[in-house]
């Protein structure tokens, strides 16, 4: 499977050996619920999530080069796996990072590497990004990566959390990415 690299980060496939690092961050109630998933309950729960969810194609651990530690995740969803069904040539970008690493620009850096892969290697024509309308940090990542607000949906069921949310949808086209990535 592919590994992506930036100045400070490696994006590589999750491995079961990453379960302890994943649990360290994913147990925090400030991380998962705002992203639509419950906090992890144990290292074994994190190992199951790695096997059952994070083993999907184009799903990566965000790893600090300097320490080799996974500190978050970034990935693409395709087709029916998206928040809303996605058309051919479209994918949905998702991301998260452990709270001790907030505000350091790691997720925009990792996301830009995956966006580049989506457009240049996978031939995507558009990417979507969806977040809880209250998640200002996620909206900021979208802006930094060139996504433009598309629409908002209210009363959206969040099955994993058993609640209803207002979600913001943003979109980035291949044309816009090409404009942004020109020197």
NUDREN-207417 format. One line per 2 residues: number of its first residue (from 1); their letters; for each residue z, x, y of N, C-alpha, C. Coordinates in pm, 1 decimal, always signed. Atoms other than C-alpha are relative to their C-alpha. Layout:
<recs>
NUM) A) Z/X/Y/Z/X/Y/Z/X/Y | ...
</recs>
This chain:
<recs>
1) XX) +0.0/+84.7/-119.0/+0.0/+0.0/+0.0/+0.0/+89.0/+125.0 | +14.8/-71.7/-125.9/-62.5/+105.5/+355.8/+134.0/+35.4/+62.8
3) XX) -112.9/-38.6/-85.2/+188.5/+292.4/+569.7/-56.6/+21.1/+139.3 | +40.7/-15.5/-139.4/+160.0/+276.1/+949.3/+98.4/+93.9/+68.2
5) XX) -85.1/-97.1/-66.4/+295.3/+537.9/+1184.8/-20.8/-5.8/+150.8 | +3.9/-13.4/-145.3/+381.4/+558.3/+1553.8/+78.5/+126.2/+34.9
7) XX) -72.7/-119.2/-42.9/+550.8/+826.4/+1759.4/+140.9/+5.8/-59.1 | -140.0/+0.5/+44.8/+902.6/+717.7/+1655.2/+24.8/-70.4/-132.4
9) XX) -22.7/+90.7/+112.1/+848.3/+486.2/+1359.7/-100.3/+16.6/-113.1 | +87.7/+21.0/+114.9/+706.8/+442.0/+1012.8/+12.2/-147.2/-36.2
11) XX) -2.2/+133.7/+55.1/+611.0/+97.8/+889.4/-49.8/+14.5/-142.9 | +33.5/-20.1/+140.3/+616.9/+104.1/+512.0/+48.1/-119.0/-81.0
13) XX) -42.6/+112.9/+82.1/+651.4/-146.9/+230.5/+150.1/+6.4/-29.9 | -141.1/+7.9/+37.9/+1004.5/-266.0/+162.4/+14.7/+37.2/-146.8
15) XX) -33.9/-34.1/+138.3/+1161.3/-127.3/-155.9/+139.7/-53.8/-28.2 | -133.1/+50.5/+35.1/+1461.9/-261.2/-344.7/+109.8/+96.8/+42.6
17) XX) -97.5/-100.2/-44.0/+1638.5/+65.0/-253.6/+39.6/-18.6/+146.5 | -30.6/+27.2/-140.8/+1631.1/-60.1/+109.6/+100.7/-113.6/+17.2
19) XX) -84.5/+120.2/-7.6/+1864.2/-352.0/+24.6/+127.3/+22.5/+81.3 | -123.8/-23.2/-75.9/+2180.4/-191.9/+167.5/-27.2/+6.6/+149.9
21) XX) +34.8/-8.5/-142.1/+2012.9/-106.0/+498.8/-40.4/-137.4/+52.5 | +40.1/+134.5/-40.6/+1855.3/-452.5/+514.2/+123.1/-87.3/+20.0
23) XX) -120.6/+81.9/-10.3/+2191.1/-619.6/+449.1/+82.9/+36.6/+122.8 | -78.8/-45.7/-114.7/+2362.3/-408.2/+716.5/-39.6/-75.6/+127.2
25) XX) +48.2/+67.1/-120.9/+2144.1/-572.7/+983.6/-20.2/-150.8/-19.9 | +36.5/+140.3/+22.4/+2038.7/-904.7/+825.3/+120.7/-90.8/-23.7
27) XX) -119.3/+83.8/+14.0/+2397.4/-1021.7/+769.5/+49.7/-50.1/+136.1 | -43.8/+32.3/-135.4/+2444.5/-1043.3/+1148.2/-53.7/-137.4/+40.7
29) XX) +47.1/+133.0/-38.3/+2430.8/-1407.8/+1263.3/-81.4/-1.8/+129.8 | +82.7/-6.9/-120.3/+2261.6/-1291.1/+1586.3/-145.8/+31.5/-33.8
31) XX) +134.6/-44.2/+37.6/+1951.3/-1181.0/+1389.6/-82.6/-112.4/-63.9 | +81.7/+94.6/+76.3/+1823.3/-1430.2/+1131.0/-12.0/-139.6/+57.4
33) XX) +10.8/+139.1/-44.0/+1911.5/-1772.7/+1267.6/-95.6/-22.9/+116.5 | +92.4/+18.1/-111.9/+1719.8/-1726.9/+1594.0/-145.3/+16.5/-46.8
35) XX) +133.1/-19.7/+57.0/+1422.8/-1615.3/+1379.3/-33.4/-105.0/-106.7 | +27.6/+107.5/+95.0/+1458.7/-1913.8/+1144.8/+42.3/+25.2/-142.6
37) XX) -49.6/-25.2/+135.5/+1636.3/-1761.4/+844.0/+150.1/+26.6/+4.2 | -145.2/-17.5/+0.9/+2002.8/-1757.3/+740.8/+41.1/+145.4/-17.4
39) XX) -50.1/-135.4/+22.6/+2211.3/-1439.5/+752.3/+8.3/+30.1/-149.8 | -12.3/-39.4/+140.2/+2204.2/-1246.4/+427.6/+148.1/+3.8/-37.3
41) XX) -138.9/+15.6/+44.3/+2519.9/-1292.8/+221.5/+53.2/+117.5/-80.2 | -43.1/-114.9/+81.2/+2527.0/-973.6/+11.8/-117.0/+96.6/-13.4
43) XX) +106.7/-96.6/+27.7/+2332.6/-660.8/-77.9/-95.0/-58.5/-104.4 | +85.6/+60.5/+103.3/+2208.0/-849.3/-384.3/-91.1/-107.1/+60.1
45) XX) +82.1/+99.3/-69.6/+2086.3/-1134.2/-160.8/-114.6/+70.5/+73.3 | +104.2/-76.6/-68.3/+1896.8/-876.7/+48.7/-101.6/+54.6/-99.9
47) XX) +90.9/-50.1/+103.8/+1750.2/-727.1/-271.2/-93.8/-112.8/-46.5 | +82.4/+115.5/+39.2/+1628.8/-1076.5/-373.4/-103.5/-32.1/+107.4
49) XX) +91.8/+26.3/-110.8/+1473.5/-1126.6/-28.3/-112.9/+104.0/-0.1 | +102.8/-104.3/+9.2/+1292.3/-793.0/-65.3/-99.3/-36.1/-110.6
51) XX) +87.2/+33.7/+113.6/+1157.5/-902.0/-406.4/-84.0/-124.9/+26.4 | +64.7/+131.5/-7.0/+1072.0/-1262.1/-317.5/-74.8/-28.2/+130.5
53) XX) +58.8/+30.3/-130.8/+976.9/-1255.5/+52.1/-67.0/+123.0/+61.7 | +47.8/-118.2/-72.3/+935.4/-905.4/+191.8/-98.8/+85.0/-79.2
55) XX) +101.7/-69.4/+79.8/+704.1/-793.2/-87.7/-139.7/-56.8/+26.0 | +129.5/+60.4/-32.9/+423.2/-1005.5/+62.8/-93.0/+105.0/+61.4
57) XX) +94.7/-93.4/-61.5/+105.4/-825.9/+170.2/+20.9/+8.5/+151.3 | -9.0/-27.1/-144.3/+115.5/-672.8/+519.7/+138.1/-30.0/+57.8
59) XX) -139.2/+15.0/-42.2/+496.9/-694.8/+539.1/+65.9/+137.0/-12.9 | -46.3/-138.5/-6.6/+668.9/-372.5/+641.9/+143.9/+11.5/+49.3
61) XX) -127.6/-43.7/-57.2/+1010.7/-219.8/+693.3/-34.0/+87.8/+119.9 | +13.1/-86.9/-117.1/+1037.9/-62.8/+1039.0/+106.0/+108.3/-16.5
63) XX) -86.9/-111.4/+36.0/+1185.5/+280.9/+969.6/+0.0/+103.4/+112.3 | -11.6/-107.1/-99.0/+1317.5/+532.4/+1222.9/-41.1/+131.2/-65.5
65) XX) +42.2/-129.5/+54.4/+1139.9/+863.2/+1162.3/+116.7/+98.1/-4.9 | -104.9/-101.4/-9.9/+1442.3/+1064.6/+1271.7/+108.0/-15.1/-106.4
67) XX) -106.5/+19.4/+99.2/+1681.8/+907.0/+1018.4/-51.1/-47.8/-136.0 | +52.0/+56.9/+124.5/+1456.8/+747.9/+754.0/+59.7/-135.3/-33.0
69) XX) -69.1/+127.3/+25.0/+1658.1/+425.5/+792.3/-84.3/-119.2/+44.2 | +62.0/+125.6/-43.2/+1496.5/+79.2/+790.5/+93.2/-70.9/+98.9
71) XX) -80.9/+65.2/-103.5/+1615.6/-97.3/+1108.3/-50.7/-139.4/+34.1 | +56.8/+130.9/-28.8/+1399.0/-409.7/+1107.7/-124.2/-20.6/-82.9
73) XX) +120.5/+30.7/+75.1/+1077.8/-561.6/+987.9/-108.9/-54.9/+89.6 | +116.4/+52.6/-68.8/+729.5/-656.0/+1098.7/-100.6/-39.3/-107.1
75) XX) +96.0/+41.6/+101.2/+462.3/-846.0/+912.4/-97.5/-103.7/+50.1 | +100.9/+100.6/-28.2/+162.3/-1073.2/+909.8/+6.4/-108.3/-106.5
77) XX) +10.8/+113.4/+91.2/+141.5/-1418.0/+755.0/-142.2/-52.9/+8.9 | +136.7/+48.6/+7.5/-187.3/-1569.9/+644.4/-4.0/-140.8/-57.1
79) XX) +23.7/+131.4/+57.9/-317.1/-1919.2/+566.1/+117.7/-94.1/+12.6 | -108.2/+98.3/+2.0/-52.8/-2172.7/+464.5/+137.7/+62.9/+20.1
81) XX) -130.2/-66.8/-17.2/+226.2/-1910.6/+495.2/+44.6/+1.2/+145.4 | -35.3/-0.4/-141.5/+216.9/-1934.6/+876.6/+87.4/-117.5/+37.5
83) XX) -79.4/+110.9/-52.0/+438.8/-2158.6/+1086.4/-82.1/-127.7/-3.3 | +100.4/+105.0/+14.8/+130.9/-2380.4/+1104.2/-112.5/+61.8/-81.0
85) XX) +111.0/-58.6/+76.5/-165.5/-2339.5/+867.5/-95.7/+76.1/+92.2 | +84.6/-88.9/-79.4/-387.2/-2059.0/+992.6/-143.9/-4.8/-48.8
87) XX) +142.7/-1.9/+33.6/-765.6/-2055.5/+1004.1/-38.0/+136.3/-56.6 | +54.2/-127.8/+46.3/-972.0/-1787.2/+835.8/-16.3/+90.2/+121.7
89) XX) +11.8/-93.6/-110.2/-965.8/-1475.7/+1052.9/+118.4/-2.2/+95.1 | -120.8/+5.6/-81.4/-622.1/-1560.8/+1194.5/+121.1/+38.9/-84.6
91) XX) -126.5/-33.1/+65.6/-273.7/-1434.6/+1109.2/+111.8/-25.7/+100.4 | -117.9/+17.3/-84.5/+77.2/-1484.6/+1244.0/+86.5/+124.9/-10.0
93) XX) -85.1/-118.6/-6.8/+284.1/-1185.4/+1354.2/+145.9/-42.8/+6.3 | -144.1/+21.7/-3.7/+656.6/-1187.4/+1280.5/+71.5/+133.2/+6.0
95) XX) -73.4/-124.3/-14.6/+923.0/-929.5/+1358.8/+147.7/-28.5/+23.9 | -142.5/+3.3/-32.8/+1294.6/-859.3/+1389.9/+51.0/+143.8/-2.1
97) XX) -62.1/-132.3/+1.1/+1519.6/-560.3/+1453.3/+151.1/-18.3/+5.7 | -146.1/+5.1/-0.5/+1889.7/-493.4/+1394.1/+56.6/+12.7/+140.5
99) XX) -59.2/+7.9/-133.7/+2113.1/-561.0/+1693.4/+31.7/+136.3/+63.2 | -26.5/-129.6/-63.7/+2221.6/-195.6/+1744.4/-125.3/+66.8/+57.5
101) XX) +126.1/-61.1/-42.7/+1852.3/-118.5/+1806.8/-75.2/-85.2/+102.9 | +62.2/+83.8/-101.8/+1778.8/-394.1/+2059.4/-20.6/+80.1/+127.8
103) XX) +22.3/-57.0/-132.1/+1630.7/-289.7/+2390.7/-56.5/+141.4/+1.3 | +53.0/-137.1/+6.5/+1478.1/+38.8/+2272.0/-151.8/+4.6/-17.0
105) XX) +145.7/+5.7/+9.7/+1117.3/-79.2/+2242.5/-56.5/+21.8/-139.0 | +49.3/-24.7/+135.8/+1097.7/-33.3/+1866.0/-94.1/-110.4/-49.1
107) XX) +82.0/+108.4/+53.8/+956.8/-378.2/+1788.8/-134.3/-12.8/+71.4 | +134.1/-3.2/-58.6/+680.4/-373.9/+2051.4/-84.6/+116.5/-54.5
109) XX) +71.0/-116.9/+53.9/+588.2/-25.9/+1921.7/-52.4/-28.1/-141.1 | +40.2/+32.9/+137.6/+581.2/-140.9/+1558.2/-104.1/-111.5/-1.2
111) XX) +93.1/+113.1/-5.0/+404.9/-466.4/+1647.2/-138.6/+44.3/+43.8 | +130.9/-47.9/-45.9/+126.8/-288.2/+1836.0/-74.3/+73.6/-112.1
113) XX) +64.3/-69.0/+112.7/+60.3/-69.3/+1529.9/-55.1/-100.8/-100.7 | +46.2/+101.5/+95.6/+34.6/-377.9/+1308.0/-111.7/-84.8/+60.9
115) XX) +107.9/+73.0/-67.4/-178.6/-562.6/+1565.0/-129.1/+80.6/-10.2 | +117.7/-87.7/+11.8/-416.9/-265.6/+1568.7/-57.1/-10.1/-142.4
117) XX) +46.0/+13.0/+139.1/-433.2/-282.6/+1187.4/-66.8/-136.3/-22.8 | +54.5/+134.7/+20.2/-493.2/-658.8/+1195.3/-141.8/-11.8/+54.6
119) XX) +132.4/+11.4/-60.8/-789.2/-630.0/+1430.8/-97.9/+105.0/-51.7 | +92.0/-108.2/+35.5/-936.5/-292.4/+1334.1/-27.6/+10.8/-149.8
121) XX) +16.2/-20.0/+145.0/-877.6/-279.1/+956.9/-19.4/-130.3/-77.5 | +3.5/+125.8/+75.6/-833.2/-641.9/+848.2/-101.3/-99.2/+56.5
123) XX) +104.6/+84.8/-55.7/-1096.8/-795.1/+1076.4/+46.8/-133.5/+54.8 | -50.4/+124.7/-56.7/-873.2/-1063.2/+1225.8/-67.6/-27.3/+134.2
125) XX) +59.4/+39.8/-127.5/-1015.1/-1257.4/+1520.0/+105.7/-45.7/+100.0 | -109.2/+43.8/-87.8/-685.4/-1391.6/+1655.1/+132.0/+11.2/-75.4
127) XX) -135.6/-3.9/+54.1/-312.7/-1348.8/+1601.8/+84.9/-101.0/+76.7 | -96.6/+92.2/-58.0/-41.1/-1603.3/+1664.4/+138.4/+62.5/-9.2
129) XX) -139.4/-39.1/+5.2/+323.1/-1541.4/+1738.1/+79.7/-124.1/+40.0 | -77.0/+122.4/-21.9/+582.5/-1819.5/+1722.9/+146.8/+37.2/+4.5
131) XX) -144.0/-23.7/-3.8/+945.6/-1817.0/+1826.0/+72.5/-123.0/+51.4 | -86.5/+101.7/-57.1/+1233.6/-2047.7/+1905.0/-11.8/+12.5/+151.6
133) XX) +19.9/-1.7/-144.5/+1186.0/-2144.2/+2268.5/+114.6/+69.8/+73.6 | -116.4/-63.2/-63.0/+1535.1/-2007.3/+2344.5/+3.9/+151.5/-21.3
135) XX) -3.0/-141.8/+34.9/+1451.3/-1659.9/+2208.4/-75.6/+82.9/+104.7 | +62.7/-73.7/-110.4/+1381.0/-1473.9/+2534.1/-44.8/+139.5/-42.2
137) XX) +36.7/-135.5/+43.3/+1375.0/-1133.2/+2359.6/-132.3/-1.2/-76.6 | +123.8/+8.9/+75.9/+1101.1/-1242.1/+2120.9/-117.5/-30.0/+92.9
139) XX) +106.2/+29.2/-96.9/+899.0/-1388.5/+2407.5/-39.4/+126.4/+76.0 | +28.0/-124.2/-72.7/+929.2/-1054.9/+2588.0/-84.9/+95.4/-85.2
141) XX) +81.8/-82.0/+90.3/+791.7/-869.9/+2282.1/-144.4/-50.1/+2.4 | +135.2/+57.3/-2.5/+495.8/-1109.1/+2280.2/-73.9/+42.8/+126.5
143) XX) +61.6/-38.3/-127.6/+426.6/-1039.7/+2647.8/-38.1/+148.0/-0.2 | +27.2/-144.1/+2.1/+453.5/-661.7/+2599.3/-119.9/+34.2/-88.7
145) XX) +109.9/-25.4/+94.0/+200.2/-684.8/+2315.8/-129.6/-70.4/+40.3 | +122.8/+61.2/-49.8/-50.7/-888.5/+2517.3/-23.2/-144.2/-39.8
147) XX) +14.2/+140.5/+37.4/+5.0/-1234.8/+2369.2/+11.2/-87.4/+124.6 | -5.3/+96.4/-110.0/-54.6/-1526.8/+2605.3/+57.2/-131.5/-52.4
149) XX) -56.5/+129.2/+38.0/+145.9/-1848.3/+2593.5/-114.1/-98.3/-27.5 | +102.8/+96.7/+38.8/-59.0/-2116.6/+2417.0/+51.6/-142.9/+12.5
151) XX) -58.4/+133.8/-8.6/+164.7/-2421.7/+2372.9/+142.6/+0.2/-54.3 | -137.1/+18.9/+47.7/+512.6/-2550.0/+2292.7/+2.2/-127.0/-85.1
153) XX) -18.3/+118.4/+84.4/+611.0/-2790.8/+2014.9/+148.2/-31.3/-8.4 | -139.9/+43.4/+6.9/+932.2/-2993.1/+2016.8/+28.0/-67.7/-133.6
155) XX) -47.5/+66.6/+121.5/+1134.7/-3132.3/+1725.9/-66.4/+54.5/-126.5 | +59.9/-66.7/+116.1/+999.1/-2879.2/+1475.7/+110.2/+28.6/-101.1
157) XX) -102.5/-27.5/+101.0/+1200.5/-2878.1/+1151.1/-1.3/+147.5/-42.1 | -15.8/-135.8/+51.5/+1333.1/-2535.1/+1051.0/+70.4/-14.3/-134.7
159) XX) -52.8/+30.0/+132.8/+1378.8/-2580.2/+676.9/+110.4/+94.5/-43.1 | -99.8/-96.6/+46.8/+1570.2/-2258.7/+605.7/+133.8/-14.1/+71.7
161) XX) -123.6/+14.7/-77.7/+1824.4/-2334.0/+879.5/+49.4/-144.1/+3.0 | -40.7/+140.1/+3.8/+1832.7/-2712.7/+831.9/+19.4/-60.5/+138.1
163) XX) -11.4/+56.0/-134.0/+1782.2/-2784.0/+1201.4/-138.0/-31.4/+55.6 | +123.4/+34.2/-69.5/+1518.4/-2893.1/+1451.2/-5.0/+84.0/+126.3
165) XX) +13.2/-93.7/-111.4/+1381.7/-2661.8/+1720.9/-116.9/-34.5/+89.7 | +117.3/-3.4/-86.1/+1148.0/-2629.4/+2012.8/-57.9/+139.7/-15.2
167) XX) +61.8/-129.8/+25.7/+900.3/-2353.5/+1936.2/-111.9/+27.7/+99.6 | +106.2/-47.7/-88.9/+673.7/-2151.7/+2165.7/-103.6/+74.3/-82.6
169) XX) +111.6/-61.9/+70.1/+332.0/-2049.9/+2034.3/-79.2/+84.1/+99.5 | +81.3/-89.5/-81.9/+147.1/-1751.2/+2179.8/-113.2/+53.5/-85.8
171) XX) +120.9/-42.5/+71.5/-193.7/-1613.6/+2088.6/-56.3/+126.3/+63.6 | +69.1/-120.7/-44.3/-375.5/-1282.3/+2111.9/-133.9/+4.7/-72.2
173) XX) +132.8/-7.4/+60.1/-750.2/-1270.4/+2055.8/-43.1/+145.3/-13.5 | +57.7/-133.6/+18.4/-946.3/-971.6/+1937.9/-58.2/+50.5/+132.4
175) XX) +59.8/-39.3/-127.7/-1132.0/-967.9/+2272.1/+107.2/+48.4/+97.2 | -109.1/-38.9/-90.3/-805.9/-954.8/+2468.5/+60.5/+133.3/-44.3
177) XX) -53.8/-126.3/+52.1/-673.0/-677.3/+2241.4/-92.2/+117.0/+35.8 | +96.4/-105.3/-33.6/-991.6/-478.3/+2294.5/+12.3/+38.4/+147.3
179) XX) -17.9/-27.1/-143.1/-944.7/-513.0/+2673.5/+126.9/+80.9/+25.6 | -129.5/-66.0/-20.4/-580.4/-404.9/+2652.8/+3.2/+141.4/-54.2
181) XX) -10.5/-131.0/+65.5/-641.4/-106.7/+2426.8/-103.2/+100.2/+50.2 | +93.2/-97.4/-59.6/-921.8/+50.1/+2631.1/+76.0/+94.4/+90.7
183) X) -69.4/-95.8/-88.1/-810.0/+368.6/+2807.2/-31.7/-22.1/+146.9
</recs>
